[in-house]
Amino acid sequence: MRTSILLATTTLVAVATLTGCGSDDSSDGGSKGGSALLSKSELSDALVTLDDLGDGFKVEKDDDDDDDDDTNLGCLNGLDELGDDDSIEPERDEESSFEADSDLGLPGVYSTVGTFKSTKDAAEVLTKFSDTVEDCKAIDETDGDGFRIRLDVSSDQDKTDDGATGQVNLNATGTASGDGFEFPFSVRFTAIQIGNDVALVGYVNAVTDLEDADDLVQRAYDRLAPIVDGKSAPDLTPLDLDIPDARDLVGAAAGA
């Protein structure tokens, strides 16, 4: 569905560009106190997992349509330029992406964790992310097929937990419309820094609010924090994320 593709693209652009390409270095690093590089296995342990999401989700399949470079995100297009900035490229990173096992494939959940040489380098990711999105307040774009997205956009630096060194949150809520139908959707993208490590988490869904995204961001922090402290990956209760039914959305749109 086109809505799913567009929503996924919004967050994937941010996730892919802010983490850069990373490094192929697979050496084991140790991770005490956020001062040493996390190893590849530690990075994997710090990711949001399929077990975190529970029943109703699956690993997202690669789809060439999601890589459409012509998608116009208005004032968020600047995120794409960050991908060419070597100063925010981690030493190494791991990522995962999931989608609801449904017709819509929503919500989409994207998790990336990167480890940097220094706390300063990690902070630069948040600084450049914040600088790129702070002036973006609204998106209203229509593509060549008549598919329109309208989003109210805001950003802040509110921390999910006091243990975070820094955090930047991008919030966008609005609608997508085309072929006579209009659907609600929301996007959350958050970068959480703990020392010299950064967790990036994205959430996209055909809903009107970001309450579930708050829980997801908390989970991203809860995954990374113990790994940075040199502890084992925690065993956490699955989240209860809303999975919208396409029939309900179509019915609501038709009755509007």
Solvent accessible surface area in square Angstrom, and as a share of the most:
residue,aa,sasa,rsa
1,M,108,0.48
2,R,91,0.33
3,T,5,0.03
4,S,20,0.13
5,I,39,0.20
6,L,11,0.05
7,L,0,0.00
8,A,5,0.04
9,T,7,0.04
10,T,7,0.04
11,T,1,0.00
12,L,48,0.24
13,V,34,0.20
14,A,1,0.01
15,V,8,0.04
16,A,62,0.48
17,T,12,0.07
18,L,1,0.00
19,T,6,0.04
20,G,22,0.21
21,C,127,0.76
22,G,11,0.10
23,S,42,0.27
24,D,146,0.76
25,D,62,0.32
26,S,83,0.54
27,S,60,0.38
28,D,124,0.64
29,G,29,0.28
30,G,40,0.39
31,S,3,0.02
32,K,139,0.59
33,G,64,0.61
34,G,4,0.03
35,S,93,0.60
36,A,39,0.31
37,L,49,0.24
38,L,1,0.00
39,S,2,0.01
40,K,56,0.24
41,S,69,0.45
42,E,37,0.17
43,L,0,0.00
44,S,49,0.32
45,D,63,0.33
46,A,1,0.01
47,L,13,0.07
48,V,2,0.01
49,T,42,0.24
50,L,66,0.33
51,D,112,0.58
52,D,0,0.00
53,L,4,0.02
54,G,22,0.21
55,D,144,0.75
56,G,36,0.34
57,F,19,0.08
58,K,66,0.28
59,V,92,0.53
60,E,30,0.13
61,K,149,0.63
62,D,150,0.78
63,D,64,0.33
64,D,128,0.67
65,D,85,0.44
66,D,21,0.11
67,D,102,0.53
68,D,63,0.33
69,D,139,0.72
70,D,125,0.65
71,T,34,0.20
72,N,74,0.38
73,L,4,0.02
74,G,20,0.19
75,C,58,0.35
76,L,1,0.01
77,N,65,0.33
78,G,23,0.23
79,L,2,0.01
80,D,88,0.45
81,E,128,0.58
82,L,18,0.09
83,G,35,0.33
84,D,128,0.66
85,D,39,0.20
86,D,119,0.62
87,S,57,0.37
88,I,1,0.01
89,E,70,0.31
90,P,3,0.02
91,E,48,0.22
92,R,3,0.01
93,D,23,0.12
94,E,42,0.19
95,E,113,0.51
96,S,25,0.16
97,S,29,0.19
98,F,12,0.05
99,E,31,0.14
100,A,0,0.00
101,D,94,0.49
102,S,47,0.31
103,D,132,0.69
104,L,6,0.03
105,G,9,0.09
106,L,2,0.01
107,P,0,0.00
108,G,2,0.02
109,V,0,0.00
110,Y,4,0.02
111,S,4,0.02
112,T,1,0.00
113,V,1,0.01
114,G,2,0.02
115,T,0,0.00
116,F,8,0.03
117,K,143,0.61
118,S,44,0.29
119,T,63,0.37
120,K,165,0.70
121,D,52,0.27
122,A,0,0.00
123,A,35,0.27
124,E,57,0.26
125,V,1,0.01
126,L,13,0.06
127,T,67,0.39
128,K,53,0.22
129,F,0,0.00
130,S,15,0.10
131,D,87,0.45
132,T,36,0.21
133,V,1,0.00
134,E,83,0.37
135,D,121,0.63
136,C,3,0.02
137,K,131,0.55
138,A,62,0.48
139,I,4,0.02
140,D,79,0.41
141,E,49,0.22
142,T,79,0.46
143,D,51,0.26
144,G,89,0.85
145,D,124,0.64
146,G,42,0.41
147,F,25,0.10
148,R,85,0.31
149,I,5,0.03
150,R,91,0.33
151,L,4,0.02
152,D,102,0.53
153,V,8,0.04
154,S,57,0.37
155,S,37,0.24
156,D,50,0.26
157,Q,118,0.52
158,D,98,0.51
159,K,99,0.42
160,T,42,0.25
161,D,51,0.26
162,D,139,0.72
163,G,43,0.41
164,A,4,0.03
165,T,69,0.40
166,G,14,0.14
167,Q,8,0.04
168,V,5,0.03
169,N,9,0.05
170,L,3,0.01
171,N,24,0.12
172,A,1,0.01
173,T,43,0.25
174,G,24,0.23
175,T,36,0.21
176,A,1,0.00
177,S,22,0.14
178,G,19,0.19
179,D,143,0.74
180,G,82,0.79
181,F,75,0.31
182,E,76,0.34
183,F,15,0.06
184,P,35,0.22
185,F,1,0.01
186,S,0,0.00
187,V,2,0.01
188,R,26,0.10
189,F,1,0.00
190,T,0,0.00
191,A,0,0.00
192,I,0,0.00
193,Q,4,0.02
194,I,19,0.10
195,G,16,0.15
196,N,2,0.01
197,D,0,0.00
198,V,3,0.02
199,A,3,0.02
200,L,4,0.02
201,V,1,0.01
202,G,1,0.01
203,Y,2,0.01
204,V,0,0.00
205,N,0,0.00
206,A,3,0.03
207,V,22,0.13
208,T,102,0.60
209,D,68,0.35
210,L,23,0.11
211,E,123,0.55
212,D,27,0.14
213,A,0,0.00
214,D,75,0.39
215,D,73,0.38
216,L,1,0.00
217,V,4,0.02
218,Q,61,0.27
219,R,23,0.08
220,A,3,0.03
221,Y,21,0.08
222,D,45,0.23
223,R,18,0.06
224,L,0,0.00
225,A,20,0.15
226,P,25,0.15
227,I,5,0.03
228,V,4,0.02
229,D,77,0.40
230,G,33,0.32
231,K,135,0.57
232,S,96,0.62
233,A,42,0.32
234,P,34,0.22
235,D,147,0.76
236,L,53,0.26
237,T,107,0.62
238,P,72,0.45
239,L,27,0.13
240,D,138,0.72
241,L,12,0.06
242,D,74,0.39
243,I,61,0.31
244,P,16,0.10
245,D,50,0.26
246,A,24,0.19
247,R,188,0.69
248,D,99,0.51
249,L,22,0.11
250,V,58,0.33
251,G,45,0.43
252,A,71,0.55
253,A,17,0.13
254,A,74,0.57
255,G,69,0.66
256,A,120,0.93
